[in-house]
Amino acid sequence: MKVQKKKPMGKLAAYGLGSAILYACVYLFQEPLLTTAAKGGMYTAVPIATVFLFSWVHGTFAGTLWEVLGINAVKKASVQAPVAAPRKDTRPRATVSA
């Protein structure tokens, strides 16, 4: 019997709203962002941090959207590597004959 999981609609709405707010903020405040990033030094991290934030929020939104739509990655059972039988030691050995 297959158990149906509850669809994460709240998570989808939250990240979708967050993504839309981020895009709106970038378009509304693009001039201060660009002038701050152009100062150099530590301010160079501003566009990089912005990209990471966009990637996390929008990526989570997109992944949740696929999950809500019922499109999931195929989960394969883990394939175990065949266990090799121990080989017989054929190296020459010194023996003592007394």
N, C-alpha and C positions, 0 to 999 in steps of 0.2 A: 504494500500500500504506500503510495507516494504522498508525503506530507507537503501541503502547499505552504510556502513561506509567505508571510505578509509582505506586501510590496512597500518599499521605503518611500512613500509619497512625501512625508514631512522632510526627509533628507533631500529629496529631489527639489522640493519647493525652496528650501533654505539655500541650497547651493546655486540654484537657478537665479534666485533673487540676489544672492551675493555676487554672482557673475555679472548680472546686469548692472548692479551698483558699481562694480569695479570698472566696467566699460564706460559707464556714464562719467565716473570720476576722472578717468584718463582723458576723455574728450573735453570735459569741462575745465580741467586743471592741467592741460598739456603744456601751456607756456611756463608756469612755475616749475613743473617737473623737468622740462628741458633746460631751463636756466640753472636749476639746482644741479643737474647732472653735468652741465658744462663747466662747473667750477673746478672739477678735477679732484684729485686726492681721494678722500674717503667718500665724497659725493658721487664718485663713479659707481659705487655699489647700488645707488638708488635705482637705475634702470634694471640692474641684474636682480635685485630684490623684487622689483615690480613684476618682472617676468616669472620669477619663481612663484610669487603669490598668484598670478593669473593661471599659471600652469596647474597649481594645486587645486584652486577653486573650480576652474573650468573643467579640469580633468575629472575631478570627483563628480561634478554635475553630469558630465557626459557618460561616465561609467554607471552612475545611478540611473540615468535615463535608459541606457541599454538594458539594465537589470529590470526596470519597471516594464519595459516593452517585452521582456521575456527572452531577450537575446543574450545568452551567456556563452562563455568560452567552454569548449568541450573539456571535460575533466577526464583525463585518462588515468586508469589505474597505474600505479607505479610499477614499472617494469624492473624486476630484479635481475641483475646480471647473473648468468649461470655461474654456479660455484664450480671452479675447476677442481678436479680430484688432485690430491697431492701426488706430485711426481716422484717416482722412485729415484733415489739419489744414485747416480751412475758414476760419480767421480771416483777416480782411482784412490785407493787408501793404502797407506803403508801398514804392513802387518809384521808382527814379530813371530818368528818361528823358533821356538826353543827346543 
